[in-house]
Amino acid sequence: MMRQPKLAALAVIILLIGYPASAWLMDRPVTPYGDFCPRCGNYGMCKFMMSPEEAEKAMMDYYNKKGFEVEVGKVKGRFIKARIKEKGRVVDTIIFDRRTGRIRSIY
C-alpha cells in the first residue's frame, strides 16, 4: 500500500525536474556560446581594437540580421555591455570584446 504514494511522489519530482529543461530547449539561443564578430574573422582576432562606435555598428550588424535590436550600455576598457532586445523586450545581455570581437552572453 505504501508503494503507490512513493511512486506518485517520484513521478511528480521527475516531471518538475524535467519541466525547466524542456522549456529551455524550446527557446532558440540568441547568442551562441562564445560567438565572434564576423568583422574579426572566424577565430576572433581583430588587427586593431575597434573604437566604441565601430563595435556598436558591428553588434548592430550582427544582431539586426537575426531580427534583434541592440542597446549599448557600459563601455569599460576593451569591453562593452549591451542588451539584446526583441520587440522591446530584453532577450539577452552580452559582453562584447572590442579587441578580439568575441561576443558572450552573460547568462
C-alpha positions as CSV (number, residue, x, y, z in Angstrom):
1,M,0.0,0.0,0.0
2,M,2.8,2.4,0.7
3,R,4.3,1.8,-2.7
4,Q,1.8,3.9,-4.7
5,P,2.3,7.2,-2.8
6,K,6.0,6.9,-3.2
7,L,5.7,6.2,-7.0
8,A,3.3,9.2,-7.3
9,A,5.8,11.4,-5.5
10,L,8.6,10.2,-7.6
11,A,6.6,10.9,-10.8
12,V,5.9,14.4,-9.7
13,I,9.5,15.1,-8.9
14,I,10.7,13.8,-12.3
15,L,8.1,16.0,-14.0
16,L,9.2,19.1,-12.1
17,I,12.9,18.4,-12.7
18,G,12.3,17.9,-16.4
19,Y,10.0,20.8,-17.0
20,P,12.5,23.7,-16.9
21,A,15.0,21.8,-19.1
22,S,12.4,21.0,-21.7
23,A,11.2,24.7,-21.7
24,W,14.7,25.9,-22.2
25,L,15.3,23.6,-25.1
26,M,12.4,25.1,-27.0
27,D,13.9,28.6,-26.9
28,R,16.3,29.4,-29.6
29,P,19.6,30.8,-28.4
30,V,20.1,34.5,-29.1
31,T,23.8,34.4,-28.8
32,P,25.6,31.1,-29.4
33,Y,28.2,30.3,-26.7
34,G,31.3,32.3,-27.4
35,D,30.4,33.6,-30.9
36,F,32.7,36.0,-32.8
37,C,32.0,39.2,-34.7
38,P,32.4,38.5,-38.5
39,R,34.5,41.6,-38.8
40,C,37.3,40.0,-36.9
41,G,37.3,36.6,-38.7
42,N,36.3,33.1,-37.5
43,Y,38.8,32.9,-34.7
44,G,38.2,36.3,-33.1
45,M,41.3,38.3,-33.6
46,C,41.0,41.8,-34.9
47,K,44.0,43.5,-36.3
48,F,43.3,46.6,-34.2
49,M,41.0,47.2,-31.3
50,M,37.6,48.6,-32.5
51,S,36.5,52.0,-31.4
52,P,33.3,52.0,-29.3
53,E,31.5,53.4,-32.4
54,E,32.8,50.6,-34.7
55,A,32.0,48.0,-32.1
56,E,28.4,49.3,-31.8
57,K,28.0,49.1,-35.6
58,A,29.4,45.6,-35.6
59,M,27.0,44.5,-32.9
60,M,24.1,46.1,-34.7
61,D,25.0,44.4,-38.0
62,Y,25.4,41.0,-36.2
63,Y,22.1,41.2,-34.3
64,N,19.9,43.0,-36.9
65,K,20.5,40.1,-39.3
66,K,18.9,37.9,-36.6
67,G,16.0,40.3,-36.1
68,F,17.1,41.8,-32.8
69,E,17.9,45.3,-31.6
70,V,21.0,46.3,-29.7
71,E,21.0,48.8,-26.7
72,V,24.6,49.6,-25.8
73,G,25.3,50.0,-22.1
74,K,28.6,50.4,-20.3
75,V,31.9,50.7,-22.1
76,K,34.7,49.7,-19.7
77,G,38.2,49.3,-21.2
78,R,38.0,47.0,-24.1
79,F,34.6,45.6,-23.2
80,I,31.1,46.7,-24.0
81,K,28.0,45.5,-22.2
82,A,24.9,45.6,-24.3
83,R,21.2,44.4,-24.1
84,I,19.7,42.5,-27.0
85,K,16.0,43.2,-27.5
86,E,13.2,41.6,-29.5
87,K,10.1,43.8,-29.9
88,G,11.3,46.0,-27.0
89,R,11.8,43.0,-24.6
90,V,15.3,42.2,-23.4
91,V,16.2,38.6,-24.5
92,D,19.9,38.6,-23.7
93,T,22.7,40.7,-22.2
94,I,26.1,40.3,-23.8
95,I,29.7,41.4,-23.3
96,F,31.5,42.4,-26.5
97,D,35.3,42.3,-26.5
98,R,36.5,45.1,-28.8
99,R,40.0,43.6,-29.2
100,T,39.0,40.0,-30.2
101,G,35.5,40.5,-31.5
102,R,34.2,37.9,-29.1
103,I,30.5,38.0,-28.1
104,R,29.5,36.3,-24.9
105,S,26.1,36.1,-23.3
106,I,26.2,36.7,-19.5
107,Y,23.5,34.1,-18.9
